[in-house]
């Protein structure tokens, strides 16, 4: 027999599986779990697919601005006894790390759940376990915002919200927990530096973003050593303010109840009156070049090929997303079909588009046998060149647009996904009907538009290639594609070929 405890846990697990987070772009990485091969599958074209244009009018959340600046968004959904909350604190992300304390935003978010003025780390964990609730905090090194996510059964939302407010407003950053965190992070840093995919991403980020905050992919041991409890307290006090924060509540709760509860717990959160500084674009990327991280005795080569991109507000974002889907969008993307299905050189090859308030990037990535490095680089460059020089075939183009709209439509089954769209609209100042018109905007994109964007953003003169592998085996083949700069695994330059 299923106990109430088991049922509540199943409910939360189901909730987590159905709820995407409101983060913007994720780059596919070889080495992660890959989808099963489609090789040998005969596509019969008999699926019941409609060619009619999807027309939608999404339900609007209730919105209100609280006196302290906190923007409240509420979306009722009474189909399941669950409540989810997401809090976006603009100005508390890693983008705003002080120059002498890189990574402090990440440490601050991680340490806030390790103790408050009324609860220690064990009590926080026990309360979540008892209520079958989850409260988490996090940010990334290049993000503008820190994010708190809350998941709860409706019956336990009051207590879960009390815990979340305590974590947000009253963290104490205990020294003993900070010491344990640093020990864990040092081990993670050492482990990451042994991973060729990490080394490739680290070098690529430095190439694309220069000295911009987005160039950092992980805390450094030196930066970690400089973080103190006093520094965490100071960062929390200065950056965890409600002035430009968004709190979104979704689930089995009324608008009136949600507002009352949020005001009760967060109404005393004092605004600072200091505006969040605007972001700046990264410096321009230099001309095309090849960067090789020498990893002696490696039998594989980790590859990233990419270029500078656009920001999220750019009108060409959706055409660029469609272009990305054509070349590297899953097991039907051109890179996957070429490098895995036809050549058998890799388990997977994918691409991704990253775009925030500042200029982002486009990149393709894969891991291949060292002895086919030359062929893999050539094929990736060939696929990029195809986008620039060949008009995408009508059927392929229509199929990709249909798949993107279908994925969008499927995501609307999850209420938090709908809310995430509105959070995105709020962050980037999109119009109220932005998501209603997404299918129409996708339908209006043409092959000529995608080809023009490929010529503009994936110009051969700006393509950057990063490879991680044994320099003795692959440096000569890489030189066939241009000038090669060689680095060691600690990021220090060894020479130019």
C-alpha positions as semicolon CSV with decimal commas, in nm:
position;residue;x (nm);y (nm);z (nm)
1;X;0,000;0,000;0,000
2;X;0,127;0,348;-0,085
3;X;0,163;0,571;0,219
4;X;0,088;0,945;0,214
5;X;0,461;1,005;0,244
6;X;0,529;0,798;-0,069
7;X;0,251;0,970;-0,260
8;X;0,381;1,315;-0,176
9;X;0,729;1,223;-0,287
10;X;0,595;1,083;-0,615
11;X;0,403;1,405;-0,669
12;X;0,711;1,623;-0,624
13;X;0,920;1,402;-0,850
14;X;0,652;1,422;-1,119
15;X;0,646;1,798;-1,076
16;X;1,019;1,830;-1,117
17;X;1,017;1,619;-1,431
18;X;0,748;1,836;-1,587
19;X;0,894;2,174;-1,499
20;X;1,164;2,342;-1,707
21;X;1,365;2,619;-1,545
22;X;1,364;2,976;-1,676
23;X;1,720;2,977;-1,795
24;X;1,783;3,077;-2,150
25;X;2,019;2,863;-2,353
26;X;2,193;2,533;-2,314
27;X;2,472;2,408;-2,532
28;X;2,475;2,037;-2,613
29;X;2,790;1,861;-2,498
30;X;2,927;1,535;-2,624
31;X;2,993;1,305;-2,332
32;X;2,649;1,355;-2,179
33;X;2,386;1,085;-2,214
34;X;2,297;1,076;-2,581
35;X;1,966;0,982;-2,747
36;X;1,944;0,642;-2,914
37;X;2,067;0,615;-3,271
38;X;1,817;0,668;-3,550
39;X;2,037;0,482;-3,797
40;X;1,840;0,239;-4,008
41;X;1,504;0,394;-3,921
42;X;1,278;0,437;-4,224
43;X;1,077;0,759;-4,202
44;X;0,739;0,675;-4,354
45;X;0,589;1,021;-4,327
46;X;0,258;0,887;-4,197
47;X;0,244;1,073;-3,867
48;X;-0,080;1,268;-3,819
49;X;0,085;1,611;-3,861
50;X;-0,128;1,921;-3,919
51;X;-0,002;2,188;-4,155
52;X;-0,240;2,446;-4,009
53;X;-0,079;2,741;-3,834
54;X;-0,094;2,705;-3,457
55;X;-0,303;2,986;-3,313
56;X;-0,300;3,040;-2,939
57;X;-0,390;3,298;-2,677
58;X;-0,206;3,205;-2,363
59;X;-0,371;3,271;-2,028
60;X;-0,221;3,579;-1,865
61;X;-0,084;3,572;-1,512
62;X;-0,208;3,822;-1,258
63;X;0,067;4,082;-1,208
64;X;0,125;4,341;-0,940
65;X;0,408;4,560;-0,812
66;X;0,457;4,550;-0,437
67;X;0,566;4,866;-0,249
68;X;0,923;4,740;-0,208
69;X;0,967;4,695;-0,585
70;X;0,906;4,320;-0,597
71;X;0,705;4,227;-0,908
72;X;0,450;3,954;-0,835
73;X;0,314;3,718;-1,101
74;X;0,049;3,456;-1,017
75;X;-0,093;3,182;-1,236
76;X;-0,368;2,963;-1,091
77;X;-0,377;2,593;-1,179
78;X;-0,593;2,374;-0,958
79;X;-0,550;2,044;-1,142
80;X;-0,299;1,911;-0,886
81;X;-0,236;1,998;-0,519
82;X;0,101;2,154;-0,594
83;X;0,250;2,503;-0,576
84;X;0,570;2,621;-0,741
85;X;0,747;2,951;-0,694
86;X;1,039;3,106;-0,873
87;X;1,217;3,418;-0,753
88;X;1,455;3,600;-0,988
89;X;1,682;3,853;-0,813
90;X;1,835;4,073;-1,080
91;X;2,172;4,210;-0,976
92;X;2,267;3,908;-0,762
93;X;2,420;3,698;-1,040
94;X;2,781;3,627;-1,120
95;X;2,793;3,908;-1,376
96;X;2,819;4,146;-1,081
97;X;3,106;3,975;-0,903
98;X;3,362;4,233;-0,784
99;X;3,682;4,217;-0,988
100;X;3,881;4,100;-0,685
101;X;3,624;3,835;-0,585
102;X;3,529;3,638;-0,897
103;X;3,276;3,371;-0,810
104;X;3,140;3,527;-0,492
105;X;2,784;3,539;-0,629
106;X;2,794;3,165;-0,691
107;X;2,927;3,095;-0,342
108;X;2,672;3,329;-0,184
109;X;2,379;3,150;-0,348
110;X;2,516;2,807;-0,258
111;X;2,582;2,902;0,105
112;X;2,246;3,064;0,177
113;X;2,084;2,722;0,228
114;X;2,350;2,624;0,482
115;X;2,208;2,812;0,779
116;X;1,993;3,104;0,892
117;X;1,948;3,293;1,219
118;X;1,689;3,034;1,327
119;X;1,785;2,715;1,140
120;X;2,109;2,529;1,083
121;X;2,187;2,335;0,767
122;X;2,061;2,006;0,912
123;X;1,730;2,159;1,017
124;X;1,680;2,314;0,672
125;X;1,735;1,977;0,507
126;X;1,510;1,796;0,756
127;X;1,222;2,040;0,708
128;X;1,231;1,993;0,333
129;X;1,241;1,616;0,374
130;X;0,950;1,617;0,617
131;X;0,732;1,837;0,397
132;X;0,839;1,676;0,067
133;X;0,932;2,029;-0,040
134;X;1,233;2,170;-0,218
135;X;1,401;2,510;-0,184
136;X;1,709;2,578;-0,395
137;X;1,922;2,878;-0,488
138;X;2,175;2,928;-0,762
139;X;2,335;3,147;-1,023
140;X;2,602;3,121;-1,290
141;X;2,923;3,315;-1,334
142;X;2,791;3,520;-1,626
143;X;2,428;3,560;-1,520
144;X;2,265;3,886;-1,415
145;X;2,033;3,718;-1,167
146;X;2,028;3,468;-0,887
147;X;1,729;3,236;-0,882
148;X;1,538;3,072;-0,599
149;X;1,311;2,780;-0,686
150;X;1,045;2,648;-0,450
151;X;0,837;2,330;-0,492
152;X;0,569;2,230;-0,244
153;X;0,246;2,043;-0,188
154;X;-0,033;2,296;-0,153
155;X;-0,100;2,191;0,208
156;X;0,261;2,264;0,301
157;X;0,311;2,583;0,105
158;X;0,282;2,814;0,406
159;X;0,560;2,632;0,590
160;X;0,771;2,596;0,276
161;X;0,733;2,966;0,202
162;X;0,838;3,046;0,558
163;X;1,151;2,838;0,509
164;X;1,224;3,002;0,173
165;X;1,186;3,352;0,317
166;X;1,416;3,266;0,606
167;X;1,683;3,136;0,368
168;X;1,652;3,443;0,146
169;X;1,645;3,711;0,413
170;X;1,837;3,569;0,710
171;X;2,140;3,364;0,596
172;X;2,433;3,356;0,837
173;X;2,702;3,189;0,622
174;X;2,855;2,978;0,902
175;X;3,234;2,947;0,883
176;X;3,233;2,571;0,929
177;X;2,992;2,521;0,638
178;X;3,194;2,761;0,421
179;X;3,505;2,557;0,493
180;X;3,326;2,236;0,390
181;X;3,197;2,403;0,074
182;X;3,547;2,514;-0,024
183;X;3,680;2,162;0,028
184;X;3,410;2,017;-0,199
185;X;3,467;2,283;-0,463
186;X;3,843;2,230;-0,474
187;X;3,781;1,863;-0,542
188;X;3,530;1,955;-0,815
189;X;3,778;2,193;-0,975
190;X;4,047;1,925;-0,985
191;X;3,803;1,677;-1,134
192;X;3,683;1,926;-1,397
193;X;4,038;2,000;-1,511
194;X;4,078;1,633;-1,599
195;X;3,773;1,648;-1,826
196;X;3,853;1,735;-2,191
197;X;3,502;1,872;-2,253
198;X;3,549;2,118;-1,967
199;X;3,889;2,225;-2,098
200;X;3,740;2,284;-2,442
201;X;3,454;2,491;-2,301
202;X;3,692;2,691;-2,082
203;X;3,918;2,784;-2,375
204;X;3,626;2,855;-2,608
205;X;3,464;3,088;-2,353
206;X;3,786;3,284;-2,313
207;X;3,820;3,315;-2,690
208;X;3,460;3,432;-2,743
209;X;3,421;3,654;-2,436
210;X;3,772;3,782;-2,357
211;X;3,775;3,941;-2,010
212;X;3,395;3,963;-1,992
213;X;3,222;3,791;-1,694
214;X;3,075;3,536;-1,939
215;X;3,427;3,406;-2,006
216;X;3,435;3,231;-1,668
217;X;3,302;2,877;-1,659
218;X;3,407;2,771;-1,309
219;X;3,545;2,906;-0,985
220;X;3,922;2,915;-0,963
221;X;4,109;2,789;-0,655
222;X;4,253;3,138;-0,607
223;X;3,912;3,303;-0,624
224;X;3,771;3,047;-0,385
225;X;4,048;3,117;-0,135
226;X;3,963;3,489;-0,132
227;X;3,599;3,433;-0,034
228;X;3,536;3,500;0,335
229;X;3,225;3,502;0,549
230;X;3,241;3,883;0,572
231;X;3,257;3,908;0,193
232;X;2,949;3,685;0,160
233;X;2,756;3,893;0,413
234;X;2,849;4,212;0,227
235;X;2,753;4,072;-0,115
236;X;2,419;3,946;0,018
237;X;2,338;4,280;0,178
238;X;2,422;4,478;-0,137
239;X;2,276;4,251;-0,405
240;X;1,988;4,051;-0,254
241;X;1,736;4,334;-0,274
242;X;1,379;4,339;-0,412
243;X;1,408;4,650;-0,631
244;X;1,408;4,462;-0,964
245;X;1,318;4,113;-0,844
246;X;1,041;3,897;-0,990
247;X;0,844;3,644;-0,786
248;X;0,625;3,402;-0,981
249;X;0,377;3,167;-0,814
250;X;0,204;2,885;-1,004
251;X;-0,033;2,612;-0,890
252;X;-0,313;2,524;-0,654
253;X;-0,350;2,868;-0,499
254;X;-0,570;3,170;-0,569
255;X;-0,436;3,509;-0,670
256;X;-0,560;3,662;-0,346
257;X;-0,398;3,390;-0,134
258;X;-0,069;3,415;-0,320
259;X;-0,050;3,790;-0,282
260;X;-0,138;3,774;0,086
261;X;0,125;3,510;0,158
262;X;0,398;3,682;-0,045
263;X;0,331;4,018;0,117
264;X;0,336;3,858;0,461
265;X;0,674;3,691;0,404
266;X;0,849;3,938;0,174
267;X;0,677;4,270;0,243
268;X;0,947;4,362;0,494
269;X;1,225;4,298;0,243
270;X;1,369;4,648;0,211
271;X;1,450;4,798;-0,125
272;X;1,791;4,958;-0,172
273;X;1,694;5,236;-0,412
274;X;2,010;5,166;-0,614
275;X;1,944;5,070;-0,978
276;X;2,108;4,756;-1,115
277;X;2,391;4,857;-1,350
278;X;2,332;4,769;-1,716
279;X;2,532;4,492;-1,878
280;X;2,801;4,551;-2,139
281;X;2,875;4,348;-2,450
282;X;3,195;4,143;-2,458
283;X;3,485;4,281;-2,663
284;X;3,497;4,192;-3,033
285;X;3,632;3,848;-3,117
286;X;3,951;3,833;-3,319
287;X;3,994;3,674;-3,662
288;X;3,950;3,301;-3,717
289;X;4,204;3,092;-3,529
290;X;4,258;2,744;-3,389
291;X;4,324;2,684;-3,019
292;X;4,467;2,350;-2,911
293;X;4,474;2,241;-2,547
294;X;4,749;1,981;-2,525
295;X;4,628;1,682;-2,328
296;X;4,906;1,426;-2,357
297;X;4,816;1,067;-2,445
298;X;4,452;1,153;-2,511
299;X;4,297;0,909;-2,759
300;X;4,006;1,142;-2,834
301;X;3,971;1,501;-2,949
302;X;3,709;1,729;-2,798
303;X;3,600;1,990;-3,050
304;X;3,409;2,316;-3,026
305;X;3,362;2,525;-3,339
306;X;3,178;2,854;-3,306
307;X;3,151;3,227;-3,344
308;X;3,021;3,541;-3,174
309;X;2,642;3,565;-3,182
310;X;2,363;3,799;-3,077
311;X;2,171;3,906;-2,767
312;X;1,824;3,782;-2,678
313;X;1,651;4,105;-2,780
314;X;1,783;4,083;-3,136
315;X;1,505;4,053;-3,395
316;X;1,705;3,778;-3,567
317;X;1,700;3,551;-3,260
318;X;1,428;3,317;-3,385
319;X;1,580;3,283;-3,733
320;X;1,913;3,205;-3,566
321;X;1,738;2,947;-3,345
322;X;1,592;2,785;-3,655
323;X;1,933;2,783;-3,823
324;X;2,077;2,618;-3,512
325;X;1,804;2,351;-3,520
326;X;1,884;2,272;-3,884
327;X;2,255;2,219;-3,826
328;X;2,272;2,077;-3,477
329;X;1,928;2,031;-3,325
330;X;1,930;1,679;-3,189
331;X;1,957;1,345;-3,375
332;X;1,800;1,487;-3,691
333;X;2,042;1,778;-3,716
334;X;2,291;1,783;-3,999
335;X;2,595;1,745;-3,772
336;X;2,454;1,436;-3,603
337;X;2,353;1,275;-3,930
338;X;2,691;1,349;-4,085
339;X;2,940;1,274;-3,807
340;X;2,755;0,993;-3,630
341;X;2,515;0,830;-3,872
342;X;2,718;0,854;-4,192
343;X;3,077;0,859;-4,066
344;X;3,047;0,676;-3,733
345;X;3,310;0,905;-3,578
346;X;3,124;1,006;-3,262
347;X;2,836;0,926;-3,030
348;X;2,686;1,267;-3,097
349;X;2,736;1,610;-3,249
350;X;2,520;1,905;-3,152
351;X;2,505;2,282;-3,157
352;X;2,364;2,553;-2,935
353;X;2,277;2,923;-2,933
354;X;2,348;3,130;-2,622
355;X;2,184;3,473;-2,596
356;X;2,125;3,689;-2,288
357;X;2,115;4,068;-2,245
358;X;2,468;4,088;-2,379
359;X;2,607;3,943;-2,701
360;X;2,630;3,565;-2,688
361;X;2,760;3,296;-2,923
362;X;2,678;3,003;-3,146
363;X;2,880;2,681;-3,122
364;X;2,891;2,320;-3,235
365;X;3,055;2,050;-3,025
366;X;3,151;1,685;-3,046
367;X;3,406;1,432;-2,924
368;X;3,573;1,213;-3,184
369;X;3,859;0,967;-3,215
370;X;4,192;1,144;-3,242
371;X;4,270;0,984;-3,576
372;X;3,966;1,146;-3,743
373;X;4,026;1,497;-3,609
374;X;4,104;1,639;-3,953
375;X;3,796;1,487;-4,109
376;X;3,566;1,601;-3,827
377;X;3,687;1,961;-3,840
378;X;3,650;1,962;-4,218
379;X;3,294;1,824;-4,201
380;X;3,183;2,074;-3,936
381;X;3,321;2,359;-4,145
382;X;3,153;2,211;-4,452
383;X;2,817;2,204;-4,275
384;X;2,860;2,567;-4,167
385;X;2,952;2,659;-4,523
386;X;2,640;2,482;-4,653
387;X;2,426;2,714;-4,443
388;X;2,599;3,014;-4,595
389;X;2,599;2,901;-4,957
390;X;2,301;2,667;-5,007
391;X;1,932;2,737;-4,965
392;X;1,780;2,489;-4,720
393;X;1,552;2,244;-4,901
394;X;1,180;2,314;-4,865
395;X;1,093;1,989;-4,685
396;X;1,384;2,006;-4,441
397;X;1,304;2,370;-4,366
398;X;0,933;2,301;-4,313
399;X;1,007;2,000;-4,092
400;X;1,241;2,200;-3,867
401;X;0,996;2,487;-3,828
402;X;0,717;2,241;-3,750
403;X;0,929;2,064;-3,489
404;X;1,013;2,391;-3,313
405;X;0,651;2,501;-3,300
406;X;0,544;2,153;-3,187
407;X;0,800;2,158;-2,906
408;X;0,672;2,500;-2,803
409;X;0,312;2,376;-2,805
410;X;0,404;2,068;-2,601
411;X;0,578;2,285;-2,340
412;X;0,251;2,469;-2,278
413;X;0,112;2,162;-2,102
414;X;0,323;2,260;-1,798
415;X;0,188;2,570;-1,618
416;X;0,533;2,668;-1,496
417;X;0,656;2,659;-1,854
418;X;0,390;2,912;-1,949
419;X;0,491;3,125;-1,652
420;X;0,858;3,094;-1,750
421;X;0,767;3,247;-2,085
422;X;0,618;3,546;-1,907
423;X;0,921;3,577;-1,682
424;X;1,133;3,589;-1,997
425;X;0,902;3,856;-2,139
426;X;0,942;4,059;-1,823
427;X;1,321;4,024;-1,820
428;X;1,362;4,131;-2,183
429;X;1,069;4,376;-2,203
430;X;0,883;4,177;-2,469
431;X;0,524;4,278;-2,556
432;X;0,235;4,106;-2,379
433;X;0,142;3,896;-2,684
434;X;0,501;3,794;-2,763
435;X;0,441;3,422;-2,701
436;X;0,093;3,423;-2,858
437;X;0,255;3,527;-3,185
438;X;0,552;3,290;-3,167
439;X;0,401;3,038;-3,417
440;X;0,324;3,318;-3,664
441;X;0,675;3,458;-3,636
442;X;0,824;3,113;-3,696
443;X;0,599;3,058;-3,997
444;X;0,714;3,388;-4,146
445;X;1,085;3,299;-4,140
446;X;1,220;3,222;-4,487
447;X;1,514;3,021;-4,618
448;X;1,668;3,340;-4,752
449;X;1,652;3,497;-4,406
450;X;1,827;3,201;-4,242
451;X;2,092;3,193;-4,513
452;X;2,153;3,565;-4,472
453;X;2,198;3,522;-4,096
454;X;2,441;3,236;-4,154
455;X;2,646;3,455;-4,387
456;X;2,638;3,738;-4,134
457;X;2,714;3,553;-3,810
458;X;2,897;3,241;-3,927
459;X;3,137;3,411;-4,164
460;X;3,447;3,201;-4,223
461;X;3,667;3,490;-4,109
462;X;3,523;3,476;-3,758
463;X;3,495;3,102;-3,694
464;X;3,694;2,989;-3,390
465;X;3,806;2,628;-3,344
466;X;3,899;2,479;-3,008
467;X;4,041;2,128;-2,981
468;X;4,153;1,932;-2,676
469;X;4,376;1,636;-2,750
470;X;4,731;1,508;-2,782
471;X;4,925;1,782;-2,959
472;X;5,184;1,537;-3,090
473;X;4,911;1,356;-3,282
474;X;4,684;1,635;-3,402
475;X;4,872;1,968;-3,420
476;X;4,990;1,907;-3,777
477;X;4,641;1,828;-3,907
478;X;4,497;2,132;-3,730
479;X;4,757;2,355;-3,897
480;X;4,590;2,272;-4,229
481;X;4,298;2,490;-4,117
482;X;4,497;2,792;-3,997
483;X;4,719;2,930;-3,724
484;X;4,725;2,715;-3,411
485;X;4,787;2,843;-3,057
486;X;4,880;2,565;-2,814
487;X;4,792;2,576;-2,443
488;X;4,852;2,344;-2,151
489;X;4,567;2,207;-1,940
490;X;4,609;2,491;-1,689
491;X;4,533;2,749;-1,959
492;X;4,892;2,872;-2,012
493;X;5,007;2,930;-2,368
494;X;5,284;2,699;-2,491
495;X;5,341;2,840;-2,838
496;X;5,203;2,920;-3,183
497;X;5,224;2,703;-3,493
